[in-house]
Amino acid sequence: MANTEVKTKRTDNSVEVFLNAITEDGKRKDCFTLHKLMQTVSKSKPKMWGTSIVGFAEFHYKSKSGRE
């Protein structure tokens, strides 16, 4: 059977530190605009997933077969 452990996990890393590390000014500004928009739309605070994914909200999925 395949390894079912999730590879990308939520971390306590700072979203702001991650976004501020973007060196290109225009891209960093766009990312902060999206950050604000997604926070407003999702009504959720952003969290880092792994080292390079910013996520909003969290859902637990379970298929009909029982796979999670």
N, C-alpha and C positions, 0 to 999 in steps of 0.2 A: 504494500500500500504506500502511496505517496506521502511525503512529509506534509502534514497539515498545519504546521506552525506558521503563523502569520509573520512575514519577514519585516514588514513596515509597522512599527509600533509608535504610539503616541509618546512624546518625550516632554520634559519640562523645559526644553530650550526656549529661548525668547524669540517670538515672532519678530519683534521690533529689531533686535540685534541681527537676525537673519536678513531682514529687508534692508537695514542700513548698511550691510556689508556689500550690497550690490553697487559696483563701482560706476556703472554708466548712469549719469544723472537722470536722463529721460526715462530709462527703464525703471529706476528706483522710484521716481515720482509716479509712474504708471502703476507700479506694484502697490504703493501706499493708497492710491485712488481705488484700486480694486479691493484692497484690504478693507477700506472704509465702506465701500458699496456692499461687499459680501457680508460684513458684520451687520449692516443695516437690514439687508434682505433676509438673512438667516436668523437674525436675532440671537446669534451665538458668538461667543468670544472665540477668536482663532487659537488653534493649537498647532504645534509643530508635530509632524509625523515623520519619523526618521530624521535625516539631516537636511532635507531640501523640499519638503512638502508642507504647505500651509493648508490646514483643513478647518472647516467651519461645521459645527454640529457633529454628532456621532450617531451612527445607526448600527444595529445588530441585525444581520441578515441571516435567514435560515431558509434553505430551499425545501421543496416538497420531499426531497429524498432524505432530508435531515442534515445535510451538509451545512456547516456554518462558516 
